[in-house]
Amino acid sequence: MSYRGKRKKGKYIQHAGKTMWSSKNIKEYAATIEEHKAMAWCLSNGIQVYIHCDEPYVMHLAIRINGKENISPETYDWDKILKKKYEFYKYYYEKYNV
């Protein structure tokens, strides 16, 4: 017998190594082909951009280039952080891809 009640809206998120349920409406970001190309190039050349959480819903972008990590001082919302992540990938792709 299947459950016929209302489904909760939200998603599971990772924070401090724990999985939590977020009832916030998290918007998805569809990256372009150029952004995927830049991300693939960066990852194959030792450049990683990822989301770093200090507290729930307080997110920064962390950039690791050949083992050296830097965390951005700016905080981002859920709906803007994925777009900004791909902007960083594109920036490093254009800077180092000669």
Secondary structure, DSSP 4 states (H G I P E B T S, - for coil): ----SPPPP-EEEEETTEEEEE-S-PPP----HHHHHHHHHHHHTTEEEEEEEEETTEEEEEEEETTEEEE-S--B-HHHHHHHHHHHHHHHHHHH--
